[in-house]
């Protein structure tokens, strides 16, 4: 038996797969289909086994709650050992960006004390192993345009996520 476990959840806008190793979430894959999610997991984690282990279930449940508007933050433990110190700082600052809000790459760089590092922040966002949980979809270009998104359906999904959060956040007002 392997210590790398995973499972997936199909949604209207794609499929989410979560990967857990040694009691921590090590990846969220947001793909177009269940087949592409399975292929990505097999490519990145060849020994991974599909499982409904408690942490795998917890991560998928929290993601489901997010899409239903019942969750705005996540509390699953993340495996951040492969992240640089800078990436960890960027992730932490981004987790603190309020639900339903956006921030620019430059603003996020300033939040971590590196105001001239907008491009470096962009690189951190493009390789974010925890989309949605570390909400890289909340980061936009300085002119307010959506920019890139590496998950299923790219910028269309990013725009949809921003709109979803804004709509749900507006319901609380």
C-alpha positions in Angstrom: 0.0 0.0 0.0 1.2 3.5 -0.9 1.1 6.5 1.4 -0.1 8.7 -1.5 -3.9 8.7 -1.6 -6.4 10.5 -3.8 -10.0 10.9 -4.9 -12.0 13.2 -7.1 -15.2 15.2 -7.3 -17.0 16.1 -10.6 -18.5 19.6 -10.8 -20.4 21.6 -13.4 -17.2 23.5 -14.3 -14.7 20.6 -14.2 -13.3 17.9 -11.9 -11.4 18.4 -8.7 -8.9 15.7 -7.5 -7.2 15.9 -4.2 -4.0 14.1 -3.2 -3.0 13.4 0.4 0.4 12.2 1.6 1.6 11.7 5.2 -1.5 13.3 6.7 -1.3 16.5 4.6 -3.0 17.7 1.4 -0.2 17.9 -1.2 -2.2 18.8 -4.3 -5.6 19.9 -5.7 -6.0 19.3 -9.4 -8.7 21.3 -11.1 -9.2 19.6 -14.5 -11.8 19.6 -17.3 -12.9 16.0 -16.9 -12.5 13.0 -14.6 -10.3 11.4 -17.2 -7.9 14.3 -17.3 -7.8 14.5 -13.5 -7.0 10.8 -13.3 -4.3 11.2 -16.0 -2.7 14.1 -14.1 -2.7 12.2 -10.8 -1.1 9.1 -12.5 1.5 11.3 -14.1 2.4 13.3 -10.9 1.9 10.4 -8.4 2.4 7.1 -10.2 2.0 5.1 -7.0 -1.1 6.9 -5.8 -4.1 4.8 -4.8 -7.7 6.0 -4.9 -9.1 6.2 -1.4 -11.8 7.6 0.7 -9.4 8.0 3.7 -10.7 10.6 6.2 -8.4 13.5 5.1 -9.2 12.9 1.4 -13.0 12.9 2.3 -12.5 16.1 4.4 -10.8 18.0 1.6 -13.5 17.0 -0.9 -16.2 17.9 1.5 -14.7 21.3 2.2 -14.4 21.9 -1.5 -18.0 20.9 -2.0 -19.1 23.3 0.7 -17.1 26.1 -1.0 -19.0 25.6 -4.2 -22.3 25.5 -2.3 -21.4 28.8 -0.7 -21.2 27.2 2.8 -17.4 27.6 3.2 -15.1 30.5 2.7 -11.9 29.2 4.3 -10.3 25.8 4.5 -8.7 24.1 7.4 -7.1 21.0 5.9 -3.4 20.7 6.6 -1.3 21.5 3.6 2.0 20.0 2.6 4.1 23.0 1.9 7.6 21.5 2.2 8.3 22.0 -1.6 7.4 25.7 -1.5 10.1 28.4 -1.2 9.9 30.8 1.8 8.7 33.4 -0.7 5.9 31.2 -2.0 4.8 30.4 1.6 4.6 34.1 2.4 2.6 34.7 -0.8 0.2 31.8 -0.1 -0.4 33.0 3.5 -1.1 36.6 2.3 -3.4 35.3 -0.3 -5.4 33.1 2.1 -6.0 36.4 4.0 -7.6 38.1 1.0 -11.3 38.3 1.8 -13.7 36.0 0.1 -15.4 37.8 -2.8 -12.5 40.2 -3.2 -9.6 40.4 -5.6 -6.1 41.7 -5.3 -3.5 42.5 -8.0 -0.2 40.8 -8.4 1.5 44.0 -7.3 -0.7 44.4 -4.2 0.0 40.9 -3.2 3.7 41.4 -3.7 3.5 44.5 -1.4 1.6 42.5 1.2 4.6 40.2 1.5 7.1 43.0 1.7 8.3 42.8 -1.9 6.5 45.5 -3.8 8.5 45.1 -6.9 8.0 41.3 -7.1 4.6 41.2 -9.0 6.1 38.8 -11.7 7.5 36.6 -9.0 4.0 36.5 -7.4 2.6 35.6 -10.8 5.0 32.6 -11.0 4.0 31.5 -7.5 0.3 31.7 -8.5 0.9 29.7 -11.8 2.4 26.8 -9.8 0.0 26.9 -6.9 -0.6 23.3 -5.9 -3.7 24.2 -3.9 -6.1 26.1 -6.1 -9.3 27.2 -4.4 -7.8 26.4 -1.0 -5.1 29.0 -1.6 -7.3 31.2 -3.8 -5.1 32.2 -6.7 -8.2 33.0 -8.7 -8.5 36.1 -6.5 -5.4 37.6 -8.1 -5.9 39.8 -11.1 -3.9 42.1 -13.4 -3.2 45.7 -12.4 -5.8 46.9 -14.9 -8.5 44.7 -13.3 -8.5 42.1 -16.1 -8.7 38.5 -15.2 -5.3 37.3 -16.4 -4.3 33.7 -16.6 -5.6 30.7 -14.7 -4.0 27.2 -14.9 -7.1 25.2 -13.8 -9.8 23.8 -16.0 -11.0 26.1 -18.8 -8.5 28.8 -17.8 -9.6 32.4 -17.5 -13.3 31.5 -18.0 -13.2 29.5 -14.8 -11.3 32.2 -13.0 -13.9 34.8 -14.0 -16.7 32.4 -12.9 -15.0 31.8 -9.5 -14.7 35.5 -8.9 -18.3 36.1 -9.9 -19.5 33.2 -7.7 -17.7 34.5 -4.6 -18.9 38.1 -5.3 -22.5 36.9 -5.7 -22.4 34.7 -2.6 -20.6 37.4 -0.5 -23.3 39.9 -1.6 -26.0 37.7 -0.2 -24.6 38.3 3.3 -24.9 42.0 3.1 
